[in-house]
Amino acid sequence: MMAIERSEVRFGLTAIPYIVRRSQRRGTVSIAIDPAMGVLLTAPQATPIARLDRVVHDKARWIVERLRRGPTGAERTAPREFVNGETFLYLGRQYRLKIVPGAVTRVALTSGRLMVTLPVGSAAAVRKAVVAWYRHHAAERLPERAAIWAKKMGVPVPVVLIRDQRRRWGSCDPKGNLRFNWRIVQAPMRLVDYVVAHELVHLTHRKHTAAFWAALGRVMPDYEARRERLCQVGRRLEW
């Protein structure tokens, strides 16, 4: 079973607290900036804390820069303009925006393009139509994925709500309802599934304890890689 420890390293006047999660599956030490846990080291069972302190100190400048940028550790993309040719993501694939005039507002994926038809071609009108399209698809996809993963975990299928949660990809309320940020459907399905499975584990483990991560690891052995990838690409999905 994985164990969680804590330590702290000083970098100049900055304190860098970090969490260690040990795993028998790991052969090397990895560092991630986790939205929920902060600086997270995943390490082989026998690695001494003194060695991990040195690893953190060696990477301290990089860690501090990542923390300053925000929980996802990546720079934001340029502000959206909602003009022809702009690229949008859906389930990990890129589509170029194409705006055409029409009497009825409609958004569809056609021949590699995100086609937006609407009577008024202002940026605000295009944004409203595109966001509505993403929310509609999130409301279709996320309950489907929640049902699939709930079956794998042997837990009841929860109520799934789609929200505009800028600081979180998902959450689980005390009643067992799952709330997801509609923006997550821009990510590849393997990252969508990580967020879904993560929140489903909260139905039985409310906090991010060792038991929580062990339960997630049983149904998704590569969750660490998925989580780290989401941290890397997350800011690209925020707009």
Phi, psi and omega in degrees: 000142179288143177244150180244130177234167179230148174209179182210142180236142176263133175233097189064235178267003184262130174268133178242091173286146179214161179249140176249127171243119182266144182215136178292341182279345184273139173251345180224170178267133175237151179241134176222151173259104185268133182302327183267330191247350182086222180283124186233123174254130173253125191223155172299157186304320190269001183290122181288153180301323180301321178293319180292323175301319180293321178299315180295317180297319180296329182257013189300316182298315178298317181297314181299318178297318179296317180296323180292329180287338181124175188298335181273346176070021180224151179290148174291152174282169178298151180304143179292141178249342179057057179234162179305136178093346179292143185264135177232150180256143169216119183051040173089351179258147181267139177226137178271136181287133175230118183255125180230146179286148178188159184286332185241134178289129181207140177232133181204153172272120183221118175051047178077011180238150170266098187271121179244116177252128180196155183287331182242119187266026178290157180300321180297319180291321179294316179301314181301317181293318182293316179298318178299321179296314178298316181297320178299315181288326175297320180293339176272312187287315189292319174298325177299313181291324178296320179295317180298312183285329175298320178296317179298325183273346182073035178241158179299147176290122185275169169285133180245127180240140180259127185226171177256074184261095187292331185262355184219145175277331180197165177203159179233120183274170183301338178276355181089011175278139178259134177244131181235143174286125183302335183295340184296338180287357171286335185281160174302155185301327181295331177279324173302315180296325177299313181297317180296310182297320178304311182289328177295324178297331178294345176295332181244343179227101188291325184249164181278068179269176175300324179294324178299308183293327177294319179295318178295320180296332180291325182262341181218081186302333181261026184299330181298316180294321179294316180297317180296321179295321178296323176298324182289320187260354190305317184293335177295339184266357183265115175201000000 
